[in-house]
Amino acid sequence: MDIGIALPQYGTHARPEVIAGFARDAEEAGFDSFWVGDRSLTPVAPSDLYPGHTPENPYPQEYRTFLDPLTVLTVAATATTRARLGMSTLNAPWYPPLLLARSLTSLDRLSGGRLDVGLGIGWLRDEYTAVNADFGKRGAHLDEILDILGGIWTEEEFGHKGPHWTIPRAYVGLRPAQPVGPPVFLGGFSPAALRRVGRRAAGWVGAVLPPEAVAGLWATARRAAEEAGRDPDALRRHIRYNATPGATADDIAAVLAGVRVTGADSCFVDFQQATREPDEALDLGRNVLDRIRNA
């Protein structure tokens, strides 16, 4: 199982000047991938609660400061040569798909074909209001975005006329480094989300959950792949783990060992809610790697 780490992006870690050095040091330490998230707004009176939170504490307070995910990945890409670049997850319906395709293609080329695109639809209605997107149609928007990305990445001339976007037929000269475009992984935890993974994606960007919950969700994705005529064994799983304050390297290594048992292809750790400084996060990450290698 590959091991990844979240890049400095939010809270007290939102310091652009440390991203390049952090990425270089993390790659040298042996991390296989780098990850970012996507937040556009932290409302004073939010419409929805972050999963597991309360009205008194509606979302992680660290989310009040959040660097742009594609900018962070771009800096990391220019500072490294091996580690994959992932998103957990980019909220696709916030972005015009043509411009999203341009940004992702540019990043794939810049990184030498190291990009894994992670797309989701979010959970906070206020963020959709702020970017003038329709929260109620976010699933349908994601499906159409997937159609557009696939066409732009594989066709020399591309045009699109759908229920939400129209793109005049045009030449596509900007090609991704990966032959048919970067692999697309989808987030989500509902049966509908996992069915979309099985039908349309390279795999799932999930989170640490009870084993029985993971098994049920993954079975849903595999059945959907089979029904769509796709190979379910080709689907891959990237699992996110948000380390909690006070967690030790032994604690985190034990969680990763449990994820490995489920058959996940990779697990990446976000230390930004467990530490205050990027150096502290990287030191803890190195200690976790040492324990996994010596297990």
Backbone torsions as a table, in degrees:
resi	resn	phi	psi	omega
1	MET	NA	128.8	176.5
2	ASP	-72.0	151.9	179.0
3	ILE	-121.0	128.6	179.1
4	GLY	-119.8	173.9	-179.6
5	ILE	-142.6	142.1	175.7
6	ALA	-73.8	138.1	178.0
7	LEU	-77.4	155.9	176.1
8	PRO	-61.0	118.5	-173.4
9	GLN	-144.9	-31.3	-173.5
10	TYR	-140.4	169.4	-178.3
11	GLY	61.9	-141.2	179.7
12	THR	-71.4	-10.2	179.1
13	HIS	-88.6	-6.1	-176.0
14	ALA	-75.7	72.4	-177.8
15	ARG	-128.5	96.9	-174.2
16	PRO	-54.1	-31.7	-174.6
17	GLU	-69.6	-14.2	-178.0
18	VAL	-101.2	-6.5	-172.0
19	ILE	-62.2	-48.7	-176.1
20	ALA	-60.8	-48.3	179.7
21	GLY	-64.4	-40.2	177.3
22	PHE	-59.2	-46.9	-178.6
23	ALA	-63.4	-44.8	178.8
24	ARG	-59.9	-45.9	-178.0
25	ASP	-67.6	-37.2	179.8
26	ALA	-68.1	-38.8	177.2
27	GLU	-65.3	-43.1	178.5
28	GLU	-62.9	-34.8	179.4
29	ALA	-69.4	-21.0	177.3
30	GLY	116.3	5.9	176.3
31	PHE	-66.9	141.5	-174.8
32	ASP	-91.7	-18.4	-175.5
33	SER	-155.8	156.7	176.9
34	PHE	-120.5	145.4	-172.1
35	TRP	-135.6	149.2	174.7
36	VAL	-133.0	162.5	173.7
37	GLY	-116.8	-173.2	-173.6
38	ASP	-143.6	112.1	174.6
39	ARG	-134.3	133.6	179.0
40	SER	-109.1	-15.7	-170.4
41	LEU	-159.1	140.3	170.9
42	THR	-124.5	90.1	-172.1
43	PRO	-65.8	149.8	174.6
44	VAL	-66.2	-41.8	177.8
45	ALA	-124.4	82.6	-171.1
46	PRO	-67.4	148.1	178.0
47	SER	-72.5	-26.1	-176.0
48	ASP	-140.6	156.4	178.1
49	LEU	-96.5	142.0	171.2
50	TYR	-63.9	139.4	-178.0
51	PRO	-49.2	129.2	178.3
52	GLY	85.9	2.1	-177.8
53	HIS	-107.2	174.6	-173.4
54	THR	-123.0	165.0	177.5
55	PRO	-57.6	-31.2	178.1
56	GLU	-73.3	-26.3	-179.2
57	ASN	-138.0	74.3	-165.7
58	PRO	-71.6	-19.6	179.4
59	TYR	-159.7	162.3	176.6
60	PRO	-55.9	127.6	-176.6
61	GLN	-61.6	-24.8	178.7
62	GLU	-61.9	-22.2	-177.2
63	TYR	-68.8	-8.1	-179.1
64	ARG	-67.0	-19.7	176.6
65	THR	-124.6	116.6	-171.8
66	PHE	-143.5	118.2	177.0
67	LEU	-76.9	152.2	178.7
68	ASP	-61.6	128.6	-174.1
69	PRO	-64.1	-40.8	-177.4
70	LEU	-71.2	-31.7	175.3
71	THR	-65.3	-44.0	179.6
72	VAL	-62.0	-44.5	179.4
73	LEU	-65.2	-35.8	179.2
74	THR	-63.3	-44.0	177.7
75	VAL	-61.1	-45.5	-179.6
76	ALA	-63.6	-37.5	-179.5
77	ALA	-62.7	-39.4	-177.7
78	THR	-75.5	-14.6	-176.6
79	ALA	-99.9	-5.4	-172.8
80	THR	-135.4	172.6	-177.2
81	THR	-132.4	-16.8	-169.9
82	ARG	-119.4	-46.7	-170.4
83	ALA	-63.7	142.7	174.7
84	ARG	-73.3	158.9	-177.7
85	LEU	-120.0	121.1	-175.3
86	GLY	-130.8	167.8	-178.9
87	MET	-131.3	133.1	179.0
88	SER	-134.5	83.4	-19.7
89	THR	-124.7	161.7	173.0
90	LEU	-79.4	129.6	-178.5
91	ASN	-81.8	91.4	-168.4
92	ALA	-56.4	-41.1	-175.5
93	PRO	-66.4	-9.3	176.0
94	TRP	-74.5	-18.0	-167.1
95	TYR	-113.5	137.3	170.1
96	PRO	-59.1	126.0	-170.9
97	PRO	-61.6	-33.2	178.5
98	LEU	-63.8	-44.2	179.6
99	LEU	-71.5	-34.4	175.4
100	LEU	-61.6	-44.0	178.6
101	ALA	-60.7	-41.1	179.5
102	ARG	-63.1	-44.6	-179.4
103	SER	-64.2	-45.6	-177.7
104	LEU	-68.0	-39.8	177.7
105	THR	-63.5	-43.3	178.8
106	SER	-61.1	-42.3	-179.8
107	LEU	-68.5	-37.1	177.3
108	ASP	-63.4	-41.7	178.4
109	ARG	-67.6	-44.9	-179.0
110	LEU	-59.3	-36.5	-176.2
111	SER	-88.2	-0.7	-177.5
112	GLY	71.8	32.7	176.8
113	GLY	81.9	33.9	-178.6
114	ARG	-104.5	9.0	-172.6
115	LEU	-87.8	131.7	167.7
116	ASP	-114.6	115.3	-175.6
117	VAL	-84.4	119.6	175.0
118	GLY	-108.9	118.4	-176.7
119	LEU	-118.8	144.7	176.9
120	GLY	-145.9	-171.8	-178.1
121	ILE	-126.3	2.5	172.8
122	GLY	75.4	-175.5	-175.3
123	TRP	-140.5	-9.9	-171.3
124	LEU	-108.8	111.7	-178.2
125	ARG	-61.0	-33.8	-179.7
126	ASP	-58.4	-35.6	179.8
127	GLU	-65.6	-36.9	177.1
128	TYR	-67.3	-40.6	176.3
129	THR	-58.6	-43.2	-175.0
130	ALA	-67.3	-28.7	-179.3
131	VAL	-106.1	11.2	176.7
132	ASN	60.0	43.4	175.8
133	ALA	-114.3	157.2	-174.5
134	ASP	-94.3	106.4	-179.3
135	PHE	-60.5	-36.8	-176.7
136	GLY	-70.2	-18.1	-178.7
137	LYS	-112.6	19.0	-171.7
138	ARG	-65.3	-33.4	177.4
139	GLY	-67.1	-44.2	178.0
140	ALA	-65.1	-37.5	176.9
141	HIS	-62.8	-41.7	179.6
142	LEU	-61.8	-42.5	179.0
143	ASP	-60.0	-42.3	-179.8
144	GLU	-69.9	-36.4	176.2
145	ILE	-61.1	-41.5	177.5
146	LEU	-61.3	-39.7	176.5
147	ASP	-60.6	-44.0	-176.7
148	ILE	-68.5	-45.7	178.7
149	LEU	-59.1	-45.4	-179.7
150	GLY	-60.3	-40.6	179.6
151	GLY	-68.1	-45.0	-179.1
152	ILE	-63.8	-34.3	-176.9
153	TRP	-81.3	-12.4	-173.8
154	THR	-126.0	-8.2	-175.2
155	GLU	-116.0	141.0	178.3
156	GLU	-74.2	-31.4	172.9
157	GLU	-126.5	134.2	-175.3
158	PHE	-141.4	138.4	171.8
159	GLY	-144.7	159.7	-175.8
160	HIS	-150.0	136.3	172.0
161	LYS	-134.8	106.1	-177.6
162	GLY	-129.5	-174.9	-177.6
163	PRO	-67.5	-21.4	-174.6
164	HIS	-119.9	-25.9	-178.2
165	TRP	-138.7	146.3	173.0
166	THR	-125.9	127.0	179.1
167	ILE	-123.0	114.4	177.8
168	PRO	-57.9	145.1	-179.0
169	ARG	-60.7	132.7	-173.3
170	ALA	-149.9	161.3	173.5
171	TYR	-73.8	141.4	177.9
172	VAL	-114.3	96.8	-178.9
173	GLY	-91.8	-23.8	-179.8
174	LEU	-85.2	107.1	-175.8
175	ARG	-107.3	143.2	176.3
176	PRO	-69.1	159.0	177.6
177	ALA	-70.2	-35.7	178.1
178	GLN	-81.0	133.7	-164.4
179	PRO	-51.4	-45.2	179.4
180	VAL	-110.2	21.1	-179.5
181	GLY	98.1	161.2	178.6
182	PRO	-63.7	144.9	178.0
183	PRO	-62.9	142.4	-178.7
184	VAL	-108.8	123.2	175.6
185	PHE	-111.0	142.1	-176.5
186	LEU	-114.1	142.2	175.6
187	GLY	-91.6	-172.0	178.5
188	GLY	114.4	158.1	-175.9
189	PHE	-134.4	8.1	177.5
190	SER	-93.3	159.6	174.9
191	PRO	-56.3	-38.4	179.6
192	ALA	-63.1	-40.2	179.5
193	ALA	-64.3	-42.1	-178.9
194	LEU	-72.5	-30.4	173.7
195	ARG	-65.3	-38.3	176.7
196	ARG	-64.5	-38.4	175.3
197	VAL	-56.0	-49.4	-177.2
198	GLY	-64.8	-37.6	-177.0
199	ARG	-77.5	-34.4	-161.9
200	ARG	-129.2	-14.2	-167.3
201	ALA	-114.3	168.3	172.3
202	ALA	-76.6	-17.4	179.5
203	GLY	165.4	-163.4	-170.4
204	TRP	-118.5	137.1	166.7
205	VAL	-102.0	104.3	-175.5
206	GLY	-111.5	-158.4	179.9
207	ALA	-144.9	166.3	177.7
208	VAL	-67.4	118.6	-179.4
209	LEU	-134.4	167.1	173.4
210	PRO	-56.0	142.0	-174.9
211	PRO	-54.0	-37.3	-178.7
212	GLU	-68.1	-33.0	177.3
213	ALA	-68.6	-43.6	178.5
214	VAL	-61.2	-44.2	-178.6
215	ALA	-60.4	-42.4	-179.5
216	GLY	-66.9	-44.0	179.5
217	LEU	-64.6	-43.2	-178.1
218	TRP	-67.5	-35.5	176.6
219	ALA	-62.9	-36.9	177.6
220	THR	-63.1	-44.1	178.5
221	ALA	-63.7	-42.5	-178.7
222	ARG	-65.2	-41.7	178.2
223	ARG	-62.8	-42.0	179.5
224	ALA	-63.3	-38.3	177.4
225	ALA	-62.8	-46.0	179.3
226	GLU	-60.7	-43.9	-179.2
227	GLU	-65.4	-27.5	178.7
228	ALA	-88.2	2.4	-179.3
229	GLY	77.4	22.6	179.1
230	ARG	-105.3	161.1	-179.8
231	ASP	-83.3	111.0	-178.8
232	PRO	-64.9	-25.3	179.8
233	ASP	-72.0	-13.8	179.2
234	ALA	-83.8	-14.3	179.1
235	LEU	-68.6	142.5	-179.2
236	ARG	-120.4	154.4	-178.8
237	ARG	-122.4	124.5	170.4
238	HIS	-109.9	123.4	-174.5
239	ILE	-112.8	130.8	179.3
240	ARG	-94.3	140.0	172.7
241	TYR	-130.4	120.1	176.4
242	ASN	-92.0	105.3	179.4
243	ALA	-64.6	141.4	-177.2
244	THR	-100.2	155.6	178.6
245	PRO	-55.0	135.6	179.8
246	GLY	88.8	-9.0	179.7
247	ALA	-67.2	134.4	178.4
248	THR	-92.5	169.2	176.7
249	ALA	-60.2	-37.9	177.8
250	ASP	-64.3	-41.8	178.9
251	ASP	-60.0	-47.5	-176.5
252	ILE	-68.8	-40.8	177.7
253	ALA	-60.7	-36.4	178.8
254	ALA	-65.5	-39.5	177.1
255	VAL	-63.2	-44.0	180.0
256	LEU	-63.9	-36.8	176.8
257	ALA	-62.2	-38.8	177.2
258	GLY	-66.2	-36.4	177.0
259	VAL	-66.3	-40.3	179.6
260	ARG	-58.8	-38.7	-179.1
261	VAL	-61.4	-29.8	-179.1
262	THR	-74.3	-9.3	-179.9
263	GLY	91.9	11.7	179.2
264	ALA	-62.7	148.9	179.3
265	ASP	-80.5	-30.6	177.9
266	SER	-155.3	157.8	172.3
267	CYS	-136.8	132.7	178.4
268	PHE	-120.9	144.7	-173.0
269	VAL	-111.2	132.2	173.0
270	ASP	-103.3	112.3	-178.2
271	PHE	-95.1	2.7	-168.5
272	GLN	-73.3	-17.8	174.8
273	GLN	-97.6	-5.1	-179.3
274	ALA	-105.7	-14.9	-178.0
275	THR	-135.6	166.0	-179.8
276	ARG	-105.6	-20.7	-175.3
277	GLU	-124.7	143.5	176.6
278	PRO	-56.8	-39.0	178.6
279	ASP	-62.4	-38.7	178.0
280	GLU	-64.6	-40.9	178.5
281	ALA	-63.1	-43.5	-177.8
282	LEU	-69.1	-38.6	176.9
283	ASP	-61.6	-43.6	177.9
284	LEU	-64.5	-39.5	177.7
285	GLY	-62.2	-41.5	177.5
286	ARG	-61.4	-41.7	179.7
287	ASN	-64.4	-37.2	176.5
288	VAL	-63.3	-46.6	178.1
289	LEU	-58.6	-42.1	179.1
290	ASP	-58.8	-42.8	-178.7
291	ARG	-68.7	-37.1	178.8
292	ILE	-68.2	-41.9	-179.2
293	ARG	-66.6	-31.7	-176.3
294	ASN	-95.8	4.1	-178.0
295	ALA	-70.6	NA	NA
